[in-house]
Amino acid sequence: MAASGAAAPPPLESVSSPLGAGGPDLVVALSASAAARPGAVALTCTSLGGTAVAVLEVDKTQGVQGLVEVLSERLEVLLARSSGWRQRLRLAYPDGSLLPEPLDTSLTVRDLMASDAWRKAEARGLRETDQTSPAATPTRGGRLHKDSSKAKLEGSLKRLQEAKNLPLTAKVEPKQEPPKNEASTQGRGGSGGAPNVATAAAARQGAHRGHGSDPASREAGGRVLLVSSLDWAHPGDSVIDGSEKTYWLSTGLYPQEILVELGRPSRVAGVRLSTTNVRGVRIEGCSEHAAVQFETLAAGELEAAAGCLQRKELRCSEQAAPTRFVKTMILSGWHDFCSVHRITVME
């Protein structure tokens, strides 16, 4: 069942990677972390060069062979091809050593993570990380340290938030004024401090009746179902919390995506984005009960802003049925990494 009885995996040097030494196989090392959904695990897929190329939340009962197929489809743009030949994708343990082939068709992600080979690979990866300084390049096993360009972007975002004269803080408060005024009008007696429960409820009811309502917001019941990059310090849920001071940060290659389930089915008239370093973007929608079939609602390009906050409103095409899911696809960027501070859906 598990891979514990299998032969020792081949050493890393026996197979090279096109993102590393230019070999025939695209090798990605897997590392696991806790997922928000019970019975699931978040798998980070890292090239042997140290770049996070995908993050997937999968059920632990998922077959490893099926995982290869899912990743091959997700990383299609990275796979080289020529007449009669297509590059293969191969999975590796957390330390970069390859999973033995052929893969056992009954092997699940749970079995793989419970195997002796996985535990030993994790231990080797941790030892290598301990012996490497934080400023060094990624270890051979794919345990990533913060890339200098990512750290630079995070520093720029922090300075952007602290600067009093920049748009990031200057325009947040005016956006919050209409609900506060409405709450004060309906509640009669609301002070400048925190509103009471009745006042807050009245404000929410008024917001749902108004045209400025955002069905993607956390307050309206919106949920972030999927993000293509995982950074625990900057989770995907930050894009729907109503603030531009928090943000989701990409950690890998383009394209990137954020999938949001709306709090209620809506006719999406447009989407407002607050971002940094984003260039090409596409908005997709799905009206089905499961987020499977998507149609393009809008597309556009954001101007370079030298790391400052970008704001873009994309008008969406009409939908035959109310939209339940909205996917923001970031096709390209002005920098290796980008951030998304807010996604607002307009009805």
C-alpha positions in Angstrom: 0.0 0.0 0.0 2.5 2.6 1.2 5.8 3.3 -0.4 7.7 2.2 2.7 8.6 -1.2 1.3 9.8 0.2 -2.0 13.4 0.4 -3.0 15.4 3.5 -2.0 14.6 6.4 -4.3 17.3 7.3 -6.9 19.7 10.1 -5.9 18.9 13.6 -7.1 21.9 13.7 -9.4 20.6 10.8 -11.5 17.9 12.9 -13.1 18.2 16.5 -14.1 15.4 19.1 -14.4 14.7 21.6 -17.2 14.4 24.2 -14.6 17.7 23.2 -13.1 20.3 21.4 -15.3 18.3 21.1 -18.5 17.4 17.4 -18.4 14.4 15.7 -20.1 12.1 15.6 -17.1 10.3 18.4 -15.3 10.9 17.4 -11.7 8.8 18.9 -8.9 9.4 18.2 -5.2 6.4 17.9 -3.0 6.0 19.3 0.5 2.9 19.1 2.7 1.2 21.5 5.1 -2.1 21.6 6.9 -5.2 22.6 4.9 -8.3 24.4 6.0 -10.6 21.6 4.8 -10.8 18.5 7.0 -9.3 15.4 5.3 -7.3 17.5 2.9 -3.6 18.6 2.7 -1.9 21.5 1.0 0.8 20.3 -1.3 3.5 22.8 -2.5 5.2 21.8 -5.7 8.7 23.2 -6.1 11.1 23.0 -9.0 14.6 21.8 -8.2 15.8 25.3 -8.9 13.8 26.4 -5.8 10.7 28.0 -7.5 7.2 27.2 -6.2 5.3 26.4 -9.3 2.0 25.3 -7.8 0.0 24.8 -4.6 -2.8 22.3 -4.5 -5.3 21.4 -1.8 -6.1 17.8 -2.3 -7.9 15.0 -0.4 -5.6 12.6 1.3 -7.4 9.8 -0.5 -6.3 11.3 -3.9 -4.2 8.8 -5.9 -0.6 9.8 -6.5 -1.0 8.8 -10.2 -4.0 11.1 -10.5 -2.0 13.8 -8.9 0.6 13.6 -11.6 -2.1 14.0 -14.2 -3.6 17.0 -12.4 -0.2 18.7 -12.1 0.7 17.9 -15.8 -2.4 19.7 -16.8 -1.8 22.6 -14.4 1.9 23.0 -15.5 1.2 22.5 -19.2 2.9 25.8 -20.2 6.1 24.6 -18.5 6.4 21.3 -20.4 8.6 21.4 -23.4 7.5 19.6 -26.6 8.5 18.9 -30.2 7.3 16.7 -33.0 6.5 13.3 -31.5 7.9 14.2 -28.0 6.5 15.8 -24.9 8.4 16.4 -21.7 7.3 14.3 -18.7 6.5 15.5 -15.2 8.0 13.6 -12.3 7.3 13.8 -8.6 10.0 14.0 -6.0 10.1 13.7 -2.2 10.6 16.8 0.0 14.4 16.4 -0.3 14.3 16.3 -4.1 14.8 12.5 -4.5 12.5 11.0 -7.1 9.5 8.8 -6.4 10.3 5.3 -7.8 8.6 4.4 -11.1 6.3 2.9 -12.2 4.0 4.4 -9.6 1.7 2.1 -7.6 -1.8 2.8 -8.9 -3.2 2.1 -5.5 -0.9 4.6 -3.7 -2.7 7.5 -2.2 -1.4 10.8 -0.9 -2.0 9.6 2.6 0.0 6.4 2.0 2.8 8.5 0.5 3.0 10.9 3.4 3.0 7.9 5.9 5.8 6.1 4.1 9.3 5.7 5.6 10.8 7.3 2.4 8.7 10.4 2.9 9.6 10.8 6.6 13.3 10.3 5.9 13.1 12.8 3.0 11.5 15.4 5.3 14.2 14.8 7.9 16.9 15.3 5.3 15.3 18.4 4.0 15.1 19.9 7.6 18.7 19.1 8.3 19.8 20.9 5.0 17.6 23.9 6.0 19.2 24.1 9.4 22.7 24.1 7.9 21.8 26.9 5.4 21.7 30.6 6.4 18.4 32.4 5.9 19.9 34.6 3.2 21.2 31.7 1.2 19.7 30.2 -2.0 17.1 27.4 -1.7 18.4 24.0 -0.6 18.7 21.2 -3.0 15.6 19.6 -1.4 13.4 22.4 -2.4 12.9 23.9 1.1 12.5 27.5 0.1 14.0 30.5 1.8 12.5 33.9 1.0 13.7 35.0 -2.4 15.3 38.4 -2.3 12.9 39.8 -4.8 9.9 38.6 -2.8 11.4 40.1 0.4 11.9 43.3 -1.5 8.3 43.3 -2.6 7.1 42.7 0.9 9.3 45.6 2.1 7.8 47.9 -0.5 4.3 46.9 0.5 5.0 47.6 4.1 6.4 51.0 3.3 3.4 51.6 1.1 1.1 50.9 4.0 3.0 53.1 6.4 3.3 56.1 4.1 0.5 58.5 5.0 0.5 60.3 1.7 0.1 57.2 -0.5 -3.2 56.0 -2.0 -3.2 52.7 0.0 -4.3 54.4 3.2 -5.7 57.6 1.8 -8.6 56.0 0.0 -9.5 53.3 2.4 -11.5 55.4 4.9 -13.7 57.1 2.3 -14.8 53.7 1.1 -16.0 52.9 4.6 -17.9 56.1 5.2 -21.2 55.3 3.3 -21.9 52.2 5.5 -21.1 54.2 8.6 -23.3 57.1 7.6 -26.1 54.7 6.7 -25.7 52.9 10.0 -25.9 56.2 11.8 -29.0 57.3 9.9 -30.8 54.0 10.5 -29.6 53.4 14.0 -30.1 57.0 15.3 -27.6 57.5 18.1 -24.7 55.6 16.6 -21.4 57.3 17.7 -18.1 57.4 16.0 -17.0 54.3 17.9 -18.0 50.7 17.3 -21.7 50.4 16.2 -24.0 48.3 18.3 -25.5 45.0 17.0 -28.8 46.6 15.8 -27.0 49.4 14.0 -24.6 47.0 12.3 -27.5 44.8 11.2 -29.3 47.8 9.7 -26.2 48.8 7.9 -25.8 45.3 6.4 -29.4 45.2 5.3 -29.1 48.6 3.7 -25.9 47.5 1.9 -27.6 44.5 0.4 -30.3 46.7 -1.0 -27.9 49.2 -2.5 -26.1 49.0 -5.8 -22.7 49.2 -4.0 -23.2 45.7 -2.4 -20.3 43.3 -2.9 -21.4 39.7 -3.0 -17.8 38.5 -3.0 -17.1 40.1 0.4 -16.6 38.1 3.5 -19.5 40.0 5.2 -21.8 38.9 2.4 -20.8 35.3 2.8 -18.1 35.2 0.1 -15.4 32.6 0.4 -12.0 32.1 -1.2 -12.0 28.5 -2.4 -8.6 28.3 -4.1 -5.4 30.3 -4.5 -2.5 29.1 -6.7 0.1 30.3 -4.2 0.2 29.7 -0.5 1.8 32.1 2.0 0.5 31.7 5.5 1.4 35.4 6.3 -0.7 36.6 3.4 -3.7 34.2 2.9 -6.1 34.3 0.0 -8.9 35.4 2.3 -7.3 38.8 2.6 -8.7 39.8 -0.8 -12.3 39.8 0.4 -11.9 41.2 3.9 -12.8 44.7 2.8 -9.3 46.2 3.4 -6.5 47.2 1.1 -4.1 47.0 4.0 -4.1 43.2 3.9 -3.2 41.2 0.8 -2.5 37.9 -0.9 1.0 37.4 -2.2 2.1 35.2 -5.1 5.0 32.8 -4.5 5.5 31.2 -7.9 5.3 31.6 -11.6 2.5 33.1 -13.7 -0.3 32.4 -14.3 -1.8 32.7 -10.9 -5.4 32.4 -9.9 -7.8 33.3 -7.1 -11.2 31.5 -7.0 -14.0 33.1 -5.0 -17.5 31.7 -4.3 -20.0 34.6 -4.1 -22.2 35.0 -1.0 -25.2 34.9 -3.4 -25.7 34.3 -7.1 -25.3 37.6 -8.9 -25.3 39.2 -12.3 -21.7 40.5 -12.3 -21.5 43.9 -13.9 -17.9 44.5 -13.2 -14.9 43.6 -11.0 -12.6 46.1 -9.2 -9.0 45.1 -8.4 -6.5 46.6 -6.0 -3.1 45.1 -6.8 0.6 45.6 -7.1 2.9 44.4 -10.0 0.0 42.8 -11.9 0.0 43.2 -15.7 -2.3 40.9 -17.7 -5.6 39.8 -16.0 -8.7 37.9 -16.9 -12.0 37.5 -15.0 -13.9 34.3 -15.4 -17.4 33.3 -14.1 -19.3 30.1 -13.4 -23.0 29.9 -12.9 -23.2 26.2 -12.1 -23.4 24.7 -8.6 -19.9 23.3 -8.9 -17.0 25.4 -10.1 -16.2 23.5 -13.3 -17.2 25.3 -16.5 -16.1 28.9 -16.6 -16.6 31.7 -19.2 -14.6 34.8 -19.7 -16.3 37.9 -18.4 -13.6 40.5 -18.8 -9.9 40.9 -19.6 -7.4 43.7 -19.4 -3.9 45.0 -18.7 -2.8 47.1 -15.7 -0.2 49.8 -16.1 3.1 49.5 -14.4 3.1 51.5 -11.1 6.6 50.9 -9.8 5.4 48.8 -6.9 2.7 51.2 -5.9 -1.0 50.2 -5.6 -2.8 49.7 -8.9 -6.6 50.1 -9.2 -8.5 48.7 -12.1 -12.2 48.3 -12.9 -13.1 45.7 -15.5 -16.6 45.8 -17.0 -18.0 42.3 -17.5 -20.1 40.9 -20.3 -23.7 39.9 -19.6 -24.3 36.4 -18.2 -27.1 34.1 -19.2 -27.6 33.0 -15.6 -26.5 34.5 -12.2 -22.8 33.9 -11.5 -21.9 31.8 -8.4 -18.1 31.7 -8.8 -15.6 34.4 -9.9 -12.1 33.5 -10.9 -9.4 36.1 -11.2 -6.6 34.9 -13.5 -3.3 36.8 -13.3 -1.7 36.0 -16.6 1.5 38.1 -16.3 3.1 40.7 -14.0 5.5 43.6 -14.0 7.6 41.8 -11.4 8.4 38.2 -10.4 5.9 38.5 -7.6 2.6 40.3 -7.3 0.0 41.1 -4.6 -3.8 41.3 -4.7 -5.2 43.6 -1.9 -8.9 43.5 -2.8 -11.3 42.0 -5.2 -14.7 43.7 -5.4 -17.6 42.4 -7.4 -20.2 44.9 -8.7 -23.7 43.9 -9.5 
